Amino acid sequence: MTDGTETGSAIEKARGDVAAERACLRCTMTFWSDSFGERICCRCKRSAAWRSAVSVSTGQSRRRSSARTS
């Protein structure tokens, strides 16, 4: 166990966790992202579909059948 002090002045960020221009995963528009975890642009996050968590997929459900064969 440690005594509660950290080595170094602060916890280091992951190497890839840098601000950069990235393409939105929803609309593919380029936007300024603060970290590698931010992949959806503000415009898409303001959309009703994003706020209500409605899927935009038009395909069939990928659910597995609940019936099991033994």
Buried (B, 14 or more C-beta within 10 A) or exposed (E): EEEEEEEEEEEEEEEEEEEEEBEBEBEEEEBEBEBBEBBBBEEBEEBEEBEEEEEEEEEEEEEEEEEEEE
